[in-house]
Amino acid sequence: MESIKIEILSKTKYIKILREAMKYFLRLNEFDNEEQIFFMELALNEAVANVIEHTYKFDEQKKIIIKFEIEKKFFKVSIRDFGEKIDKERIKSRDLDDVKDHGLGVHIINQVFDEMMWKNINEEGNLLILKKSLEE
């Protein structure tokens, strides 16, 4: 298994660092489908932006820990925050016919990754796991 862990403050400008790190992590581990990498970057962007906006309410002094893993042709992203527990039942994509300029993050994540799940953790915060097969 290959993995890398990155801790950032909850500043939107740091999302670009995560996107670049994920892209190079995938390339270094011999996954070079640029179209799929682009969509995974977009989904990662949405997931971390949701933590910053909804969990941390734009408080830039909170931490987020992101872990990228590859094992047996599967890619896994873990996004750990330390905010209030979320109500998993309330996290869903809005109706695509409802035209707005926001609110599609969950839809994008579900379209890009094969699996999106919230892990129960005993301490404060939330852990989102995204999984994708790297077999083309």
C-alpha positions as CSV (number, residue, x, y, z in Angstrom):
1,M,0.0,0.0,0.0
2,E,1.1,3.5,-0.8
3,S,-0.1,6.5,1.2
4,I,0.5,10.1,2.0
5,K,-1.1,12.3,4.7
6,I,-1.4,16.1,4.6
7,E,-2.7,18.4,7.3
8,I,-3.9,21.9,6.4
9,L,-5.6,24.8,8.0
10,S,-9.2,25.3,6.8
11,K,-8.3,28.0,4.3
12,T,-9.8,27.6,0.8
13,K,-6.5,28.7,-0.8
14,Y,-4.9,25.4,0.5
15,I,-7.3,23.3,-1.5
16,K,-5.1,23.9,-4.6
17,I,-2.2,22.3,-2.7
18,L,-4.4,19.2,-2.0
19,R,-5.4,19.0,-5.6
20,E,-1.8,19.1,-6.8
21,A,-0.6,16.6,-4.2
22,M,-3.4,14.2,-5.2
23,K,-2.5,14.6,-8.9
24,Y,1.2,13.9,-8.4
25,F,0.5,11.1,-5.9
26,L,-1.6,9.3,-8.5
27,R,0.9,9.9,-11.3
28,L,3.8,8.6,-9.1
29,N,1.8,5.5,-8.6
30,E,1.3,4.9,-12.3
31,F,-2.2,6.2,-12.8
32,D,-2.1,8.7,-15.6
33,N,-5.6,9.0,-16.9
34,E,-5.7,12.8,-17.0
35,E,-9.4,13.1,-17.5
36,Q,-10.1,10.9,-14.4
37,I,-7.5,12.8,-12.4
38,F,-9.2,16.1,-13.3
39,F,-12.6,14.9,-12.1
40,M,-11.1,13.5,-8.9
41,E,-9.4,16.9,-8.3
42,L,-12.8,18.5,-8.8
43,A,-14.5,16.1,-6.3
44,L,-11.8,16.6,-3.7
45,N,-12.1,20.3,-4.1
46,E,-15.9,20.1,-3.4
47,A,-15.5,17.8,-0.4
48,V,-12.9,20.0,1.3
49,A,-14.8,23.2,0.4
50,N,-17.9,21.6,2.1
51,V,-15.9,21.0,5.3
52,I,-14.6,24.6,5.3
53,E,-18.0,26.1,4.5
54,H,-20.5,23.9,6.3
55,T,-18.6,22.3,9.2
56,Y,-16.2,25.1,10.0
57,K,-18.3,28.0,8.8
58,F,-15.2,29.6,7.2
59,D,-13.1,29.6,10.4
60,E,-9.6,29.5,8.9
61,Q,-7.9,28.3,12.1
62,K,-9.4,24.7,12.1
63,K,-7.5,21.7,10.8
64,I,-8.3,19.2,8.1
65,I,-6.3,16.0,7.6
66,I,-6.4,14.4,4.2
67,K,-4.9,11.0,3.4
68,F,-4.4,9.5,0.0
69,E,-4.0,5.7,-0.4
70,I,-3.6,3.3,-3.2
71,E,-3.9,-0.4,-2.6
72,K,-4.6,-3.1,-5.3
73,K,-5.8,-0.7,-8.0
74,F,-8.1,1.2,-5.6
75,F,-7.6,4.8,-4.6
76,K,-9.0,6.0,-1.3
77,V,-9.2,9.6,0.0
78,S,-9.9,10.2,3.7
79,I,-11.0,13.6,4.8
80,R,-11.0,14.2,8.6
81,D,-12.3,17.3,10.3
82,F,-12.7,18.2,13.9
83,G,-16.0,20.0,13.8
84,E,-19.5,19.2,15.1
85,K,-20.8,15.8,14.1
86,I,-22.8,16.1,10.9
87,D,-26.3,14.6,10.3
88,K,-25.5,12.1,7.6
89,E,-29.2,12.0,6.6
90,R,-29.1,15.7,5.5
91,I,-26.2,15.2,3.1
92,K,-27.5,14.7,-0.3
93,S,-27.4,16.3,-3.8
94,R,-30.0,18.8,-4.6
95,D,-32.4,18.2,-7.6
96,L,-30.5,19.0,-10.8
97,D,-33.6,20.7,-12.2
98,D,-33.3,23.3,-9.4
99,V,-30.9,25.7,-11.2
100,K,-28.6,27.4,-8.8
101,D,-24.9,28.4,-8.8
102,H,-24.0,26.1,-5.9
103,G,-25.1,22.9,-4.1
104,L,-23.8,20.3,-6.6
105,G,-20.8,19.2,-4.6
106,V,-22.3,15.9,-3.3
107,H,-23.6,15.1,-6.8
108,I,-20.1,15.7,-8.3
109,I,-18.5,13.5,-5.6
110,N,-20.9,10.7,-6.2
111,Q,-20.4,10.9,-10.0
112,V,-16.6,10.7,-9.7
113,F,-16.0,8.3,-6.9
114,D,-17.4,4.7,-6.7
115,E,-18.1,5.0,-3.0
116,M,-18.7,7.9,-0.6
117,M,-19.2,7.0,3.0
118,W,-19.0,8.6,6.4
119,K,-17.2,6.6,9.1
120,N,-18.2,6.7,12.7
121,I,-15.4,8.0,14.9
122,N,-15.6,8.1,18.7
123,E,-13.8,11.4,19.1
124,E,-15.0,14.8,17.8
125,G,-15.3,15.5,14.1
126,N,-16.1,13.6,11.0
127,L,-14.4,11.2,8.6
128,L,-15.4,11.1,4.9
129,I,-14.0,8.2,2.9
130,L,-14.0,8.3,-0.9
131,K,-13.0,5.2,-3.0
132,K,-12.4,4.7,-6.7
133,S,-11.2,1.8,-8.8
134,L,-8.2,2.8,-10.9
135,E,-8.8,0.1,-13.4
136,E,-9.8,1.4,-16.8
